[in-house]
Amino acid sequence: MRIYLDNCCYNRPYDDQTSIKISLETQAKLSIQEMVKLGKYALVSSETLEYEVDASPYSSQVQIIKGFIQENTSFYVGKRKRDDVEKLAIEITQTGVKYYDACHVASAIIADCEYFVTVDKRLLNYQSGKVRIVSPIQFISETEGI
């Protein structure tokens, strides 16, 4: 199964963990990463994700996130698919989704992902018939039969 984690999801462990919801999302996200490492899921990344990760001012976080992505990506949506991503992203923005978020979703759709995992509330409100958009907790619940 192909899955795509967006930048918000990768950064969840670096958020304030005093909120139970954030702490649970962090644990679920880390569990998903473990399953990716074990080969249970095929991780998809993209040029858009690379750009957003690189734009972070927190260099230690960037190195950790980039390291995981580089070591575990099975499918990459890059420059050769840029026109397709941009065209689909523009369609998605018509629903109110921000452009970069739409590029992430478009990349997941183009890579035939079954799941797009995010902690972005606004993005979780957008639903596509082409990829299931869920939080890390929802993903674990749906895929692990909890």
N, C-alpha and C positions, 0 to 999 in steps of 0.2 A: 504494500500500500504506500502510495506517495503522499507525503505531507509537506506543508510549507509553514514555517514559523516566521512571523513578521518581526520587525525590529523591536517593537514594544514588548513582545513576548521574550525575546532574548535579554532584554534589559530588566525584566521583572525581578530577578534576584538582587538587583542593586537598589530597588525601591525600599522605602521604609517598611520593615517587616512587622511593625506593631499592629497593623490591621490584620485581622484573622483572614479576611478575603485575600489580601495580597500574599500573606504567608502560604495559604493553601494553593493559590495559583503558582507561586514559586515552587512549591514541592511537586505539584503536578507537572510543571514545565521541566524541572530537573529529571523527573521520572521519564518523561517523553524523550529527553536527550539520552538517557541511559538505554532506552529501548532502541533508539536510532543507532547508538554505538554497538548494540548487540545484533543489529541487522534485522530487527523486527519490522522497522519502517524505513522507507527510502526517503531521505531528506532532499528537498528541492530548495535551491537558493537562486538568487537572481542578481543581475546587474543593479537593480534598484536597491536590494538589500545591502549589497556591497557598498554602494554609495552612502546609504544612511548610516551604516555601521562606521564607516570611515569618517563621517562628519561629526561623530561624538567627540566632545572635548575631554573625555575621560580615557586617557591612553591605556591604562591598565585593563579597563573593561573591554576596550576595543580589541586588544591583543587576545584576551580570553575568548571573546565571542568569535573573532575571525579565525582563531585556531580551531575551535570546534567546527565551524562551518567548513573550513578548508579540509579538515580531516574526515568529515562525515557526509559531505554532499555527494549524492548519487546522480542528481540531474541539475544542470545549470541553465537558466534562461538568460542568455547574454545578448551581445550586439547583433547577432544574426536574426534574432527574433524581436529586436527593438521596435520596428515598425508595427508588428502585430500587437506587441504589448501596448504601445502608445494608442493605437486605434481602439483597442478594447478598453483601455483605461479611460479614454474620452467618453465612451459609451457609459461606463460605470459612473463617471462623475456626474452624469445627467441625473443620477438618483440622490445627489448631495454628498457623495463620498469625496474626500479630498484627493487631489491628483496622485500624490505619492502612495497613498493607501490603495488607490485604484490600480496603480502600477503593480503593487504587490499581489493584489487579487488577480489581476490579469495574468501575471506570471504564473501563478498557481494554476489557473485555468488552462493556459497554454501548455503547461507541463503535465496536464491530466491528473492533477492532485485530487485525491478524494477529500482531504481535509486541509483547511486553512486555519491555523491556530493563532489567536491574538488575544490580548487583554484590553484592546482599545474598545471602549464602550460604544462609540459611534459606529465603528466598523462592525461590531457584533450585531448592530441593528440592521445592517445591510445583509440581505440574503440572496444568494445566487442559486439558480437551478443547476449550475455547472460545478460548483465546489461547495462543500459544507463548511460554513464559517462558524467556529466554535472557540470557547475559552479553553485553556489547558485542562480545567476541571471537567468541562463537558466532554472533551476528547477522551480523557481517561475513563469517564463514566460510560461513554458509548462504546469504546473499543475494548474495554476490559470487562464489560458486562456488570458493572457495579450499579 
